Amino acid sequence: MSEKKYQQFIMNDFNTEKDDIGTLMFRLDDEKVSGIPFFTDCAWVWPKPGEIVMEAEAHTHDFDEIVTVFGSNPDDPQDLGAEVEFWLDDEQYILTKSTIIWVPKGLKHCPIIFRNVQRPIFHYIVGDAARYNA
């Protein structure tokens, strides 16, 4: 079968390897697709007692970023199934629901710490830069 015109835009070759945090399924940036104007990381955070520190240090970016956490409870999609600590500037937020966070360019954010993860959490970030940098 011949290659289709837009086949390169459909990506489904995901990583399945687990680490101490979860599974970083996919990273899309200008290394993967030349000229793409944004990046995204898609990951699963697997159930685990205690803490999972995703990002320990507060930092800023020269681009806007979206940070998300979505629970996997089919009976209540808003139920995160964990507690996630997230900081915007010097303000601490404790997330217990599926959440989308807009982090404007230049705003200090993090750490992000997952606690008492009871069910898988889908976590992704996306930013309007060709590649992530902290």
Secondary structure, 3 states (H helix, E strand, C coil): CCCCCCHHHCCCCCCCCCCCCEEEEEEECCCCCCCCCCEEEEEEECCEEEEEEEECCCECCCCCEEEEEECCCCCCCCEEEEEEEEEECCEEEEEEECEEEEECCCCCEEEEEEEEECCCEEEEEEECCCCCCC
